[in-house]
Each structure stands twice: as structure tokens, then as C-alpha cells.
Amino acid sequence: MTEASWTKGPPKKLLLATDLSARCDRATDRAALLSRQWQAPLHVLHVLNPAERFIEQRQLDDLPSWRRPRDRKALAEARLRRDLAGHLDHFTLTVAEGDPAAMIDEVARTEGCDLIITGIARDETLGRYFLGATVDRLIRRATVPVLVVKARARSYQEIVIATDFSESSRHALNAAAAFFPDTTLTLFHAFDVPMAAFLDDAGLQDQFRTMGQQACDRFLAQSALGEDRKRAVTTLVEYGRPEIMIRAYMEDRGAGLVCLGSHGRSGILDVLIGSTARKIVEFSPGDVLLVREPRAALIGRNADGDA
């Protein structure tokens, strides 16, 4: 299998996928920041949903004639250029119609983008973030990493890599190190003791923690990182649910990004994003970088109807 381009350093071309809603404002800001930081061209994509054509046309028909654009595509382009004014001097813009997840993946491949940047939905009643249908399907099929933006665009001071010592989390560690070579990395493993409520052993957690630390050290030692980079990585093993422990750590430390593989030991290799990864996305107070295992990405694309 050919080594993915994104494993060799910071992305050389970015794709911002935006639905023009307020939830994507922070993704737009982050895309602009990373484009400047990496000196990487930015391609901006908005996908028009065919199912919403009638509603949008009714809205256009209600406008006075002098404010009515030629079509919904022209209106979307005007809004995108207005939103990006002042952020970037140069960017490429595409407005297309079709299935959003499929179009985002297709444009990323056609344009040779190394990273997809997008926003995330939020339940205002419960005050929690959750994966929308488009982001969920995108993660299942995209072969390049997907950055889900939740926080305001500031430089990442510390990055947490969630690991279960699987090949998927190895890809996540490599991506974090390649994308942000000068940022502090923390390799984080959280574990639940099996049937802990039924066992009366005060030392059980300590035994699992010791085993976890040994596995974490082996995992880091066997990684592709250079020796200096390995020595600079902090390892942390904690007892508890991964999404809860990672959220608490990021809040206390001010870590702005968590990086994880979307498949691992927590579930079988299927076409869906793993349940643990989904919970981390929802609970994380900061941005989330999701890195697909190459074989899982191929399976996901075929399952969605792509040969």
C-alpha cells in the first residue's frame, strides 16, 4: 500500500467543507489559520443539497428583483466570498450540488487535499456536540484525515493522542506528529477494569495501570517518530471511561486538540466510526482530528457504493 501523503509532514493543500451555517464559522477561522501556518492553499467547498432546492428557491422568489441572484449557486458563492473576505487573500471556491459527504470526498481526492476541515452540530437543549449525518458519513468514507472544529481558532499548545495501542491509533500518533512537529504531544490511554464492581481487589486498578503503562511505552518505542520526538512525548494512563478522562484532561490542561483513529480495539473493523471515537468527538471540549485506517477507508467507500 502506498504511503499516504499526509504522513510525510503538514498538509500541502486543505479542503474546508462548509454549509454556510454559524456552526462552520469556527471551522472557517481554523482553516484560514492553518492555511497561513502551513503555507497551504485552501479549497473551499459548499454542497447544495438537491432536497432543499425548492425551499431555497421560495426564499429567492421572496426577494425584490434587484436583490435576487441568478440562481442558488450564485447566492452561495457570494456568501462564501463575503465570509472569507479578510481571512485569506487567495482561495479556490467550488459550489456543487449532490450528496454532501460524497461530494466532499470526491473534491478532496480530485483536488489532492491532505486534510478536510469541517464543523460539527450542537444540541442547544442538551448543550452537547454531536456528529451530524454529513460528518458521520464523511468520516466513514474519507481517506484523508478529517479535522472537526469545535473551539475558537488559536494555536494548539498541546495535543492529546487517544490510544488503545491499535494500528489505528498509531496512524493518529503519526499524523499529529507530522502535522504539528513543534507542538507538545501527550499519549493518553484510559481503561476500564473488567467487572470492577464485582471484584474485591484494591490492587486491581494498579495492576491494570501498570500493564497499560508498559503497553504505552512499547507503543511509543515502536512508533515511527524520531528518538528526540519520542523523548518529548508525555505518556499518561488513567482508569476511567476514555471520553470522560480525555475531556477532564483537556479542560484542566487547556489542550486544544485530541487526535484519534476512528477504528481500534474497542470494536470490530466495520464501516462505521467506532463508538469510543464517536463519544470522544461528542465530549471533547476542543477540536478533534480523526484519522482513518487506510483499509477501513477503502471498506467504507465501497460500502457507500463507490467501486
Backbone bond lengths (Angstrom), bond angles and torsions (degrees), N, CA, C in turn:
res aa  C-N    CA-C-N  psi(-1)  N-CA   C-N-CA  omega(-1)  CA-C   N-CA-C  phi
1 M - - - 1.469 - - 1.525 109.92 -
2 T 1.301 117.99 129.62 1.458 123.35 -179.86 1.519 110.49 -64.85
3 E 1.336 116.07 136.29 1.455 120.35 179.95 1.524 109.85 -66.35
4 A 1.325 115.43 131.72 1.461 120.95 -178.69 1.524 110.27 -65.67
5 S 1.341 116.43 143.40 1.465 121.13 -176.75 1.517 112.04 -62.72
6 W 1.350 116.41 -30.20 1.467 118.55 -176.12 1.525 113.17 -73.96
7 T 1.341 118.23 -6.35 1.467 120.23 178.13 1.521 112.06 -85.20
8 K 1.328 116.67 -6.21 1.465 120.59 -171.62 1.520 113.54 -100.36
9 G 1.326 118.30 0.52 1.452 120.68 -179.72 1.512 110.68 152.46
10 P 1.337 117.37 -174.26 1.463 120.17 178.29 1.525 111.03 -57.28
11 P 1.321 117.68 147.81 1.472 121.38 179.94 1.525 111.65 -55.63
12 K 1.332 114.52 141.24 1.462 120.03 179.71 1.525 112.15 -93.90
13 K 1.327 117.50 -15.63 1.455 121.34 177.67 1.524 109.03 -151.27
14 L 1.332 116.57 135.21 1.459 122.06 -174.68 1.518 110.59 -113.81
15 L 1.321 114.57 149.00 1.462 120.64 173.80 1.521 108.90 -121.67
16 L 1.315 116.75 118.53 1.460 122.21 174.01 1.518 108.17 -97.85
17 A 1.323 116.96 118.74 1.463 122.31 176.42 1.516 108.12 -103.31
18 T 1.319 117.18 116.63 1.459 121.57 -175.91 1.511 110.88 -129.47
19 D 1.337 116.03 142.91 1.466 120.65 176.88 1.530 111.21 -102.31
20 L 1.348 116.17 11.89 1.470 122.94 178.00 1.528 113.44 70.29
21 S 1.337 117.60 8.39 1.458 119.85 178.51 1.525 109.54 -89.69
22 A 1.339 115.36 168.02 1.465 120.07 -179.24 1.521 111.56 -62.73
23 R 1.356 117.22 -27.02 1.456 119.62 -177.23 1.524 111.93 -66.71
24 C 1.335 117.08 -18.74 1.461 120.70 -179.95 1.523 112.77 -94.80
25 D 1.328 118.23 -0.63 1.462 120.55 179.94 1.528 111.61 -59.96
26 R 1.341 115.86 -43.65 1.461 119.17 -179.49 1.522 111.40 -69.20
27 A 1.326 116.63 -33.50 1.462 119.72 175.69 1.521 110.20 -64.31
28 T 1.334 117.07 -39.12 1.460 121.16 177.62 1.526 110.81 -62.37
29 D 1.325 116.39 -44.93 1.466 120.49 178.85 1.534 111.23 -62.63
30 R 1.341 115.95 -42.19 1.467 119.86 -179.87 1.528 110.74 -65.45
31 A 1.329 116.82 -41.77 1.457 120.72 179.42 1.534 110.74 -61.01
32 A 1.321 116.15 -41.58 1.457 120.22 179.04 1.525 110.85 -64.88
33 L 1.337 116.88 -42.12 1.464 121.30 179.70 1.526 110.90 -62.87
34 L 1.341 117.13 -47.02 1.461 120.74 -178.45 1.524 111.56 -68.28
35 S 1.333 117.01 -35.08 1.455 120.35 177.81 1.526 110.57 -61.26
36 R 1.318 116.11 -42.01 1.467 119.80 177.68 1.525 110.84 -70.30
37 Q 1.334 117.30 -43.28 1.465 121.80 -177.08 1.521 111.69 -62.06
38 W 1.319 116.50 -41.88 1.466 121.04 -176.33 1.522 112.71 -96.63
39 Q 1.346 116.97 -3.16 1.465 119.92 -174.79 1.531 110.21 54.45
40 A 1.336 114.59 43.50 1.462 121.50 -175.90 1.521 110.00 -109.67
41 P 1.327 118.28 129.89 1.472 120.51 176.46 1.523 110.87 -58.01
42 L 1.321 115.51 146.37 1.462 121.36 -178.94 1.521 110.09 -114.71
43 H 1.320 115.42 127.13 1.456 121.69 174.18 1.522 107.23 -107.63
44 V 1.313 117.46 125.20 1.458 122.89 -177.49 1.522 108.93 -106.13
45 L 1.331 115.61 131.12 1.460 120.86 -177.05 1.524 111.07 -127.98
46 H 1.322 115.19 132.52 1.462 121.25 169.67 1.522 107.63 -125.63
47 V 1.323 116.12 128.95 1.457 121.11 -177.75 1.523 109.44 -107.03
48 L 1.301 115.52 123.05 1.461 121.92 176.41 1.522 108.99 -83.38
49 N 1.309 115.82 127.19 1.454 120.91 179.86 1.528 109.08 -83.95
50 P 1.327 118.83 121.37 1.476 120.24 -179.88 1.517 112.98 -56.65
51 A 1.332 117.20 -30.27 1.462 120.91 -177.87 1.523 112.29 -68.06
52 E 1.347 116.81 -19.63 1.460 120.41 -177.47 1.527 112.19 -100.90
53 R 1.320 117.12 5.55 1.464 120.58 -175.55 1.531 112.02 -60.56
54 F 1.332 117.59 -43.62 1.463 121.01 -177.23 1.522 111.45 -64.12
55 I 1.340 116.58 -43.73 1.468 120.35 -179.48 1.519 110.72 -63.38
56 E 1.340 116.33 -44.97 1.458 119.65 -178.71 1.525 111.49 -66.95
57 Q 1.324 116.66 -35.47 1.456 119.25 178.58 1.518 111.09 -65.80
58 R 1.334 117.06 -37.71 1.466 120.66 176.46 1.523 110.45 -61.38
59 Q 1.342 116.41 -39.65 1.462 120.26 178.88 1.525 110.34 -64.89
60 L 1.345 116.90 -40.05 1.459 120.08 178.74 1.520 111.18 -66.72
61 D 1.327 116.74 -37.65 1.464 120.57 -179.13 1.518 111.92 -64.78
62 D 1.333 117.37 -25.65 1.460 121.18 -179.43 1.527 112.85 -79.14
63 L 1.335 117.45 -11.40 1.460 120.58 -179.58 1.522 110.14 -78.20
64 P 1.350 117.22 149.69 1.467 119.04 173.06 1.514 109.76 -64.09
65 S 1.317 116.92 156.25 1.458 121.76 -171.43 1.524 113.10 -58.06
66 W 1.338 117.35 -36.57 1.464 118.91 -175.35 1.542 112.52 -75.31
67 R 1.357 116.76 -12.24 1.448 120.04 178.78 1.530 112.28 -108.49
68 R 1.306 115.84 1.79 1.456 119.56 -175.20 1.524 110.45 -87.19
69 P 1.353 118.55 117.87 1.463 120.53 178.52 1.525 110.37 -72.67
70 R 1.308 115.53 169.18 1.460 119.90 -178.12 1.528 111.23 -63.73
71 D 1.332 116.95 -39.82 1.460 120.43 -178.85 1.520 109.43 -158.75
72 R 1.354 116.22 175.32 1.462 121.00 -177.49 1.521 111.72 -66.41
73 K 1.328 118.03 -29.35 1.458 120.56 178.00 1.525 110.63 -65.79
74 A 1.337 116.56 -42.66 1.459 120.17 179.12 1.525 111.07 -64.00
75 L 1.333 116.51 -37.25 1.458 120.42 178.36 1.519 110.68 -64.86
76 A 1.336 117.25 -43.74 1.466 121.08 179.75 1.520 110.91 -63.73
77 E 1.334 117.38 -41.65 1.463 120.70 179.12 1.524 111.22 -62.39
78 A 1.330 116.58 -41.75 1.466 120.57 -179.98 1.524 110.87 -63.04
79 R 1.335 116.46 -42.51 1.469 120.05 179.59 1.522 111.11 -65.51
80 L 1.322 117.98 -41.22 1.460 121.07 179.74 1.523 111.27 -63.60
81 R 1.317 116.95 -45.13 1.468 119.89 -179.97 1.528 110.68 -64.18
82 R 1.323 116.78 -37.19 1.465 120.04 177.22 1.527 110.84 -65.68
83 D 1.355 117.05 -43.75 1.464 120.61 -178.00 1.523 112.03 -66.96
84 L 1.323 117.16 -32.78 1.461 120.64 -177.01 1.522 112.92 -89.28
85 A 1.316 117.43 -9.94 1.469 120.85 179.01 1.526 109.49 -60.09
86 G 1.318 116.29 129.16 1.458 120.75 -179.45 1.513 113.46 91.86
87 H 1.344 117.17 -18.10 1.464 120.10 178.01 1.523 110.65 -88.46
88 L 1.325 115.77 -46.98 1.455 121.60 -176.72 1.515 110.02 -138.46
89 D 1.331 115.35 143.71 1.461 119.66 176.71 1.524 110.77 -83.04
90 H 1.334 115.85 -30.91 1.457 119.05 -175.47 1.531 109.86 -133.86
91 F 1.307 116.50 130.89 1.457 122.61 174.00 1.525 107.54 -160.88
92 T 1.316 114.62 158.14 1.460 121.11 176.97 1.512 108.49 -103.76
93 L 1.318 116.63 139.57 1.460 120.71 -173.56 1.520 110.59 -124.27
94 T 1.323 114.72 133.98 1.463 121.11 175.08 1.519 109.39 -132.37
95 V 1.319 116.61 130.41 1.456 122.78 171.26 1.523 106.55 -119.14
96 A 1.306 116.44 118.26 1.461 121.22 -176.10 1.518 109.56 -129.00
97 E 1.318 115.98 167.14 1.455 120.82 178.28 1.524 108.99 -121.54
98 G 1.334 116.17 137.64 1.453 120.42 179.55 1.510 111.10 153.36
99 D 1.316 116.01 -164.16 1.461 121.16 176.65 1.528 108.49 -70.69
100 P 1.338 118.81 122.52 1.464 120.11 -173.01 1.528 114.45 -57.16
101 A 1.339 118.20 -50.19 1.466 120.22 -177.36 1.517 111.40 -62.27
102 A 1.317 116.82 -43.43 1.469 120.95 -179.77 1.524 111.21 -64.66
103 M 1.340 117.22 -40.99 1.456 120.79 -179.07 1.529 111.31 -68.30
104 I 1.334 116.86 -40.21 1.465 119.81 178.90 1.519 110.58 -61.91
105 D 1.322 116.29 -45.72 1.457 120.91 178.96 1.525 110.86 -63.04
106 E 1.322 116.93 -42.70 1.473 120.96 -179.00 1.518 111.36 -64.10
107 V 1.342 117.16 -44.75 1.468 120.06 -179.61 1.524 110.63 -66.55
108 A 1.335 117.21 -38.33 1.468 120.26 178.20 1.525 110.70 -59.94
109 R 1.329 116.71 -42.23 1.462 120.51 -179.65 1.530 110.78 -72.45
110 T 1.332 116.90 -43.94 1.465 120.80 -177.61 1.528 111.72 -64.06
111 E 1.329 116.01 -40.54 1.464 120.99 -176.77 1.525 113.07 -87.06
112 G 1.335 117.01 -5.89 1.463 120.48 179.49 1.512 113.66 70.45
113 C 1.327 117.31 37.15 1.463 121.60 -179.45 1.532 110.57 -80.62
114 D 1.334 116.11 141.68 1.469 121.76 -178.06 1.520 112.66 -97.27
115 L 1.316 117.43 -11.57 1.461 121.09 -176.93 1.523 109.31 -151.90
116 I 1.337 115.29 134.14 1.466 121.73 174.79 1.526 107.95 -104.72
117 I 1.323 116.28 131.24 1.464 121.96 -179.65 1.519 108.35 -117.58
118 T 1.323 116.41 131.34 1.459 119.73 -179.74 1.519 109.71 -151.47
119 G 1.339 115.84 173.39 1.454 121.37 178.57 1.513 110.77 -98.39
120 I 1.323 115.87 -171.04 1.461 121.17 -178.01 1.514 109.02 -141.97
121 A 1.315 116.14 151.54 1.462 120.79 179.60 1.525 110.38 -75.40
122 R 1.342 115.32 163.14 1.463 119.54 179.60 1.519 109.35 -144.25
123 D 1.327 115.66 132.64 1.458 121.57 177.64 1.522 107.82 -88.36
124 E 1.317 117.06 103.67 1.457 120.73 -175.35 1.529 111.84 -66.79
125 T 1.333 117.55 -26.84 1.463 120.28 179.44 1.520 111.11 -70.37
126 L 1.338 115.91 -46.68 1.455 120.73 -178.12 1.529 112.31 -89.58
127 G 1.327 116.17 -14.38 1.456 119.70 -179.91 1.514 113.40 70.49
128 R 1.346 117.78 24.94 1.452 121.69 -178.98 1.513 110.74 -120.77
129 Y 1.331 114.58 150.67 1.451 120.25 174.61 1.527 109.67 -84.64
130 F 1.302 116.65 152.75 1.461 120.03 175.13 1.521 108.99 -151.48
131 L 1.314 115.45 157.45 1.459 120.80 179.10 1.516 110.10 -74.04
132 G 1.303 117.86 124.97 1.448 120.41 172.47 1.519 109.49 -77.50
133 A 1.319 117.17 168.14 1.461 121.53 -175.90 1.524 111.67 -60.60
134 T 1.346 116.97 -40.66 1.460 119.64 -178.30 1.521 111.40 -65.77
135 V 1.345 117.70 -46.11 1.463 121.00 -179.82 1.519 110.20 -65.13
136 D 1.317 117.23 -40.17 1.458 121.51 179.36 1.528 110.29 -59.23
137 R 1.338 117.11 -49.65 1.462 121.03 -179.23 1.523 111.54 -68.56
138 L 1.321 116.57 -33.73 1.460 120.25 178.85 1.521 110.67 -63.54
139 I 1.321 116.90 -44.35 1.456 121.08 -179.79 1.523 110.80 -62.90
140 R 1.324 116.28 -33.38 1.458 120.16 -178.73 1.524 112.86 -70.77
141 R 1.340 117.84 -24.04 1.460 119.02 -172.35 1.519 114.07 -117.09
142 A 1.317 119.83 -23.29 1.466 121.19 -174.95 1.526 111.10 -69.09
143 T 1.322 116.35 137.46 1.460 121.02 178.38 1.525 112.23 -91.09
144 V 1.316 118.10 -14.84 1.465 121.38 177.23 1.528 108.74 -102.65
145 P 1.324 117.73 158.47 1.458 120.18 179.08 1.527 112.62 -58.75
146 V 1.327 115.19 150.82 1.460 122.67 179.12 1.524 108.45 -120.07
147 L 1.325 116.74 123.46 1.460 122.07 177.11 1.522 108.54 -98.87
148 V 1.328 116.08 113.17 1.456 121.86 178.19 1.530 107.34 -95.26
149 V 1.316 116.26 115.43 1.463 121.33 -172.59 1.520 110.63 -94.52
150 K 1.324 115.33 130.39 1.458 121.66 179.04 1.527 111.92 -126.15
151 A 1.335 116.77 -31.88 1.465 121.40 -173.21 1.527 111.00 -101.93
152 R 1.318 115.77 168.26 1.457 121.33 176.52 1.525 110.00 -65.91
153 A 1.312 116.25 152.76 1.459 121.88 -172.85 1.520 111.28 -78.37
154 R 1.307 115.59 96.48 1.467 122.90 172.18 1.518 107.52 -128.91
155 S 1.318 117.39 157.52 1.462 120.51 178.65 1.520 109.75 -61.63
156 Y 1.319 116.65 138.02 1.459 120.93 178.29 1.528 109.47 -73.41
157 Q 1.329 116.65 120.86 1.455 121.15 178.32 1.522 112.09 -89.64
158 E 1.318 116.39 -27.20 1.461 121.65 178.50 1.527 108.65 -149.51
159 I 1.322 116.39 139.83 1.464 121.97 179.15 1.521 108.77 -120.13
160 V 1.319 116.13 130.41 1.464 122.15 177.46 1.526 108.02 -97.69
161 I 1.322 116.56 128.76 1.464 120.86 174.24 1.523 107.31 -107.88
162 A 1.318 116.52 113.38 1.461 121.42 178.43 1.523 108.47 -79.42
163 T 1.328 117.11 126.80 1.455 119.58 -176.75 1.516 112.33 -131.69
164 D 1.337 115.74 140.88 1.464 122.42 168.10 1.528 108.76 -118.54
165 F 1.347 114.90 18.37 1.469 124.13 177.10 1.528 112.74 68.63
166 S 1.323 117.10 18.14 1.465 121.84 178.43 1.520 110.04 -88.18
167 E 1.338 114.89 170.58 1.454 120.17 176.33 1.529 110.94 -63.68
168 S 1.330 116.62 -33.18 1.464 120.43 178.64 1.522 111.25 -61.43
169 S 1.329 116.63 -45.71 1.464 118.78 -179.58 1.527 111.18 -71.84
170 R 1.334 117.22 -21.46 1.467 119.24 173.94 1.527 110.17 -67.26
171 H 1.332 116.47 -40.78 1.469 120.12 175.21 1.533 110.29 -61.76
172 A 1.323 117.15 -38.54 1.465 120.88 179.77 1.519 111.26 -63.90
173 L 1.332 116.93 -43.51 1.465 121.03 178.29 1.526 110.36 -62.27
174 N 1.324 116.59 -45.17 1.467 120.02 -179.91 1.523 111.52 -61.87
175 A 1.331 116.61 -41.33 1.463 120.28 -179.52 1.523 111.07 -65.04
176 A 1.328 117.21 -44.77 1.470 120.60 -179.80 1.520 110.76 -60.89
177 A 1.332 116.59 -43.67 1.468 120.57 -179.38 1.524 111.49 -67.70
178 A 1.338 117.13 -37.04 1.467 120.66 -178.84 1.519 111.83 -73.08
179 F 1.332 116.66 -39.81 1.458 120.86 -176.97 1.528 112.09 -73.22
180 F 1.336 115.88 -38.31 1.470 120.13 -173.07 1.536 109.51 -128.96
181 P 1.322 117.48 72.96 1.471 121.45 -173.27 1.513 114.53 -65.41
182 D 1.317 118.69 -18.47 1.469 120.79 -177.16 1.530 113.21 -108.97
183 T 1.332 117.24 7.96 1.459 121.17 -176.39 1.528 110.44 -100.07
184 T 1.332 116.33 142.54 1.466 121.80 178.48 1.523 110.77 -62.38
185 L 1.335 116.17 131.29 1.457 121.98 179.05 1.525 110.46 -112.58
186 T 1.336 115.63 136.45 1.459 121.47 174.84 1.519 108.65 -123.32
187 L 1.323 116.13 118.46 1.462 122.32 178.19 1.521 107.80 -87.89
188 F 1.334 116.09 116.22 1.473 121.56 -168.04 1.530 109.86 -118.45
189 H 1.320 115.99 124.28 1.464 121.20 174.99 1.524 108.85 -123.87
190 A 1.331 115.74 122.38 1.466 121.37 176.61 1.517 108.03 -113.59
191 F 1.331 116.96 140.87 1.456 120.43 -175.86 1.526 110.54 -136.81
192 D 1.317 114.89 150.44 1.463 122.92 171.55 1.517 108.18 -109.21
193 V 1.320 117.20 132.89 1.458 120.66 177.37 1.520 109.02 -75.18
194 P 1.327 119.19 123.61 1.460 120.58 -179.89 1.522 112.31 -59.28
195 M 1.334 117.04 128.65 1.465 124.05 176.22 1.527 112.04 55.28
196 A 1.349 115.54 34.79 1.463 119.36 -175.74 1.522 112.02 -59.10
197 A 1.335 117.62 -33.18 1.462 120.78 -177.65 1.523 112.30 -67.60
198 F 1.335 116.78 -19.63 1.464 120.41 -176.55 1.526 112.88 -103.37
199 L 1.309 116.13 -0.39 1.456 119.40 -177.84 1.522 110.21 -112.02
200 D 1.313 115.84 135.23 1.462 120.91 -179.18 1.520 108.58 -107.61
201 D 1.314 114.72 78.04 1.460 119.91 -177.16 1.521 108.11 -144.11
202 A 1.329 116.43 105.23 1.464 120.89 -175.25 1.520 111.89 -65.06
203 G 1.334 116.72 -23.70 1.457 118.95 -177.23 1.513 114.27 -93.94
204 L 1.349 116.97 2.43 1.457 119.93 -175.69 1.521 112.37 -62.71
205 Q 1.324 116.20 -44.80 1.462 119.56 -179.73 1.520 111.03 -62.69
206 D 1.336 116.26 -39.87 1.462 119.32 179.56 1.523 111.23 -64.33
207 Q 1.334 117.13 -36.82 1.454 120.35 178.27 1.530 110.70 -64.58
208 F 1.322 116.12 -44.97 1.455 120.11 178.79 1.525 110.81 -66.04
209 R 1.327 116.73 -36.89 1.466 119.47 179.38 1.532 110.66 -64.95
210 T 1.340 115.78 -41.98 1.462 119.93 178.35 1.521 111.10 -62.91
211 M 1.323 116.35 -44.27 1.461 120.68 177.54 1.522 111.13 -61.80
212 G 1.338 115.58 -41.85 1.455 120.26 179.06 1.516 112.25 -64.28
213 Q 1.336 117.22 -40.48 1.461 120.88 -179.94 1.521 110.78 -65.98
214 Q 1.336 116.41 -40.28 1.460 119.93 178.14 1.532 110.52 -63.67
215 A 1.332 115.93 -42.77 1.465 120.15 178.50 1.525 110.98 -65.13
216 C 1.329 116.83 -37.81 1.465 121.77 179.55 1.536 110.13 -64.87
217 D 1.334 116.27 -42.34 1.464 120.49 179.35 1.525 110.82 -64.52
218 R 1.336 117.10 -41.24 1.468 120.56 178.38 1.526 110.61 -65.26
219 F 1.329 115.35 -42.28 1.459 121.04 -179.57 1.523 110.63 -59.35
220 L 1.320 117.36 -45.40 1.460 121.45 179.89 1.526 111.15 -68.13
221 A 1.341 116.83 -41.38 1.457 120.73 -178.90 1.523 111.58 -63.07
222 Q 1.339 117.22 -33.15 1.458 121.77 -177.61 1.529 112.78 -89.00
223 S 1.323 117.28 0.74 1.460 120.46 -178.55 1.522 110.44 -74.77
224 A 1.337 115.42 169.12 1.465 121.11 -178.34 1.529 112.55 -84.84
225 L 1.329 118.47 1.88 1.458 121.40 -179.11 1.518 110.37 -67.21
226 G 1.327 116.22 149.64 1.451 120.98 175.00 1.524 110.61 -66.67
227 E 1.318 116.38 160.62 1.463 120.20 -174.73 1.536 112.08 -62.13
228 D 1.320 117.52 -39.69 1.467 119.74 178.67 1.527 110.45 -64.33
229 R 1.313 116.15 -41.09 1.462 120.38 179.69 1.520 110.75 -65.91
230 K 1.322 117.50 -40.54 1.467 121.24 178.10 1.525 111.13 -59.68
231 R 1.328 116.73 -43.90 1.462 120.12 -178.71 1.526 112.13 -65.24
232 A 1.323 116.23 -24.69 1.471 119.94 -178.58 1.528 112.48 -85.39
233 V 1.338 117.80 -10.92 1.461 120.98 -178.65 1.522 110.31 -80.79
234 T 1.325 116.09 131.07 1.466 121.87 174.00 1.522 109.22 -89.04
235 T 1.336 117.10 135.64 1.461 120.62 176.24 1.527 109.14 -110.71
236 L 1.325 115.28 141.21 1.454 120.24 -177.38 1.528 108.98 -141.36
237 V 1.328 116.81 127.41 1.457 123.14 178.67 1.527 108.06 -121.38
238 E 1.338 116.21 123.36 1.456 120.82 -176.00 1.524 110.83 -133.02
239 Y 1.324 115.09 148.69 1.460 120.95 175.79 1.527 109.40 -87.83
240 G 1.327 117.09 127.08 1.457 121.00 177.87 1.521 110.97 146.02
241 R 1.313 115.99 175.20 1.461 121.10 178.68 1.524 109.13 -69.11
242 P 1.339 117.84 131.65 1.473 120.69 -175.21 1.516 113.82 -53.56
243 E 1.337 117.89 -45.67 1.462 119.54 -175.80 1.529 111.97 -65.21
244 I 1.352 116.63 -33.94 1.466 120.70 179.64 1.523 110.83 -73.82
245 M 1.331 116.60 -45.45 1.459 121.07 -178.73 1.528 111.26 -64.69
246 I 1.323 116.78 -43.06 1.463 120.38 -178.78 1.521 110.56 -66.96
247 R 1.318 116.96 -41.08 1.463 119.63 178.16 1.536 110.55 -60.02
248 A 1.341 116.68 -46.82 1.466 120.88 -178.65 1.526 110.73 -62.26
249 Y 1.325 116.51 -42.57 1.464 120.18 -179.11 1.524 110.91 -65.00
250 M 1.328 117.25 -44.97 1.456 120.36 -178.98 1.526 111.40 -64.16
251 E 1.329 116.80 -38.95 1.464 119.84 178.35 1.519 111.26 -65.91
252 D 1.341 117.05 -43.18 1.462 120.67 -177.33 1.525 112.18 -71.36
253 R 1.330 116.68 -35.18 1.455 120.75 -175.75 1.529 113.47 -95.32
254 G 1.324 116.54 -12.85 1.452 119.33 -176.82 1.514 112.98 72.79
255 A 1.343 117.17 24.02 1.464 120.98 177.57 1.525 109.01 -69.44
256 G 1.321 116.57 130.59 1.460 120.01 -172.71 1.504 115.34 -95.25
257 L 1.350 118.06 -8.11 1.461 120.35 -174.68 1.516 110.47 -146.31
258 V 1.322 115.94 136.02 1.462 121.86 170.41 1.522 107.44 -117.72
259 C 1.313 116.41 135.63 1.453 122.68 -177.15 1.519 108.81 -118.26
260 L 1.327 116.69 133.04 1.461 119.75 -178.14 1.513 111.32 -152.27
261 G 1.325 115.10 156.88 1.445 121.49 172.19 1.514 108.62 -84.14
262 S 1.331 116.43 147.46 1.465 119.10 -175.61 1.519 112.95 -86.44
263 H 1.324 116.93 -1.45 1.464 121.32 174.11 1.512 107.98 -138.86
264 G 1.325 116.85 152.77 1.445 119.89 178.71 1.499 111.70 -176.16
265 R 1.309 115.21 -158.39 1.443 120.84 -174.79 1.520 112.59 -69.80
266 S 1.322 116.89 -15.10 1.458 120.43 -177.10 1.523 112.58 -73.55
267 G 1.320 119.00 -9.75 1.463 120.06 179.98 1.505 110.57 -163.77
268 I 1.335 117.45 168.58 1.446 120.99 -179.92 1.517 109.76 -71.20
269 L 1.328 115.62 159.94 1.458 120.42 179.10 1.519 108.96 -79.23
270 D 1.341 116.06 93.77 1.455 119.97 179.54 1.517 108.97 -120.34
271 V 1.319 117.43 -167.79 1.463 119.89 -176.13 1.519 112.14 -91.25
272 L 1.313 118.12 3.53 1.457 120.97 -178.25 1.514 110.55 -103.96
273 I 1.308 116.33 151.64 1.454 120.08 173.62 1.524 108.10 -63.92
274 G 1.329 117.36 135.81 1.460 121.24 -177.26 1.519 112.18 -59.47
275 S 1.318 116.70 149.92 1.461 121.33 -176.79 1.520 111.69 -64.47
276 T 1.342 117.89 -37.73 1.460 119.98 178.28 1.519 110.88 -65.56
277 A 1.326 117.42 -43.30 1.464 121.00 177.80 1.522 110.53 -61.09
278 R 1.329 116.71 -42.28 1.465 120.04 179.63 1.531 110.96 -60.70
279 K 1.316 117.23 -42.67 1.468 120.77 -179.62 1.521 111.09 -65.49
280 I 1.331 116.82 -39.04 1.460 119.65 178.89 1.521 110.40 -64.11
281 V 1.346 117.04 -40.40 1.468 120.46 176.92 1.522 110.01 -59.29
282 E 1.312 116.96 -44.95 1.462 121.28 -176.23 1.524 112.19 -70.26
283 F 1.339 117.55 -37.56 1.465 121.09 -174.05 1.525 113.13 -88.61
284 S 1.323 117.71 -22.97 1.459 119.95 -175.07 1.526 111.68 -60.82
285 P 1.340 118.16 132.74 1.466 120.47 176.43 1.519 112.47 -80.52
286 G 1.322 117.02 -9.66 1.461 121.60 -179.24 1.517 111.80 -120.08
287 D 1.317 115.55 -168.83 1.463 121.44 -179.84 1.524 110.75 -69.94
288 V 1.339 115.04 159.93 1.466 120.96 -178.86 1.529 108.88 -131.04
289 L 1.331 116.01 125.37 1.457 121.80 175.26 1.523 108.00 -103.18
290 L 1.330 116.71 113.84 1.457 122.55 -178.76 1.514 109.90 -102.82
291 V 1.321 115.46 125.59 1.453 121.60 -176.74 1.521 108.55 -117.19
292 R 1.319 116.49 116.90 1.462 121.38 179.80 1.519 110.97 -78.32
293 E 1.315 115.78 141.41 1.453 120.46 168.85 1.532 106.87 -69.81
294 P 1.343 119.68 130.74 1.464 120.86 -174.04 1.521 114.29 -50.75
295 R 1.329 118.56 -43.35 1.468 119.67 -178.63 1.520 110.81 -68.89
296 A 1.345 117.59 -31.97 1.460 120.15 177.88 1.520 110.50 -69.43
297 A 1.333 116.21 -36.85 1.466 119.69 178.49 1.523 110.83 -63.97
298 L 1.341 116.22 -39.37 1.459 119.55 179.09 1.519 110.71 -65.70
299 I 1.340 116.79 -42.53 1.461 120.72 178.40 1.520 110.39 -62.63
300 G 1.342 116.77 -43.88 1.451 120.86 -178.96 1.510 112.19 -62.20
301 R 1.340 118.07 -39.45 1.462 121.37 -179.55 1.512 110.14 -67.54
302 N 1.341 117.95 -43.06 1.460 120.60 178.91 1.531 111.42 -64.32
303 A 1.334 116.38 -36.02 1.451 120.00 -179.55 1.520 111.21 -68.71
304 D 1.334 117.14 -26.33 1.454 120.37 179.82 1.528 111.43 -86.87
305 G 1.333 116.35 3.46 1.459 118.65 173.91 1.497 115.30 104.86
306 D 1.333 117.49 7.56 1.463 120.70 179.73 1.514 109.10 -99.09
307 A 1.293 118.80 128.74 1.465 121.60 179.78 1.522 109.93 -77.66
